[in-house]
Amino acid sequence: MVEVREVGPDDWLIMRDVRLAALRDAPYAFASTYAREAQLTEDEWRRRASGRNSFLAYLPELGAVPAGIAAGIEDGPGAFELVSMWVRPQARGRTAGSALITAVVDWARARGACALHLWVTENNKPARRLYERCGFTPTGERQPLPSDPRLAEIGMTRPL
């Protein structure tokens, strides 16, 4: 069974380690890069962890190592985004991803969101399938991936 925990200020080191693992594992999936975020200071990581908008998933078979991470952001009045979604390769297909999405959906609903938006790399078919299973549909939006403009992202949304 997946356990999802909200990241708090004392979790900054765990959050940092998971985020850096995600950027190493799937550089094609994020707007940022490992090189950029590996240089962030402890204060910057503590500030990120204090936002009360990030979640870690845990699976019993992985012990204390988080199975994945996801976050929600308010990107303007009433505009909510699912960001930084990643699940460790050994935890994929074990409901950690859908549990993280549910946590961000609940977070956005609690803030009055009517919909949740995300960007996903166009060729990341496993992620797109997960998002579709969780109720997201393509919006028709397309943009270059900020960390690698050779790749394209598509927008997806889910009504809440």
HELIX and SHEET records of a PDB file:
HELIX    1   1 PRO A    9  ASP A   11  5                                   3    
HELIX    2   2 TRP A   12  ASP A   25  1                                  14    
HELIX    3   3 PRO A   27  ALA A   29  5                                   3    
HELIX    4   4 TYR A   34  GLU A   37  1                                   4    
HELIX    5   5 GLU A   42  ALA A   49  1                                   8    
HELIX    6   6 PRO A   60  LEU A   62  5                                   3    
HELIX    7   7 PRO A   89  ALA A   91  5                                   3    
HELIX    8   8 ALA A   96  ALA A  110  1                                  15    
HELIX    9   9 LYS A  125  ARG A  133  1                                   9    
SHEET    1   A 4 GLU A   3  GLU A   6  0                                        
SHEET    2   A 4 SER A  54  TYR A  58 -1                                        
SHEET    3   A 4 GLY A  68  GLU A  74 -1                                        
SHEET    4   A 4 PHE A  80  VAL A  87 -1                                        
SHEET    1   B 3 ALA A 115  THR A 121  0                                        
SHEET    2   B 3 ASP A 148  PRO A 159 -1                                        
SHEET    3   B 3 THR A 137  LEU A 145 -1                                        
END                                                                             
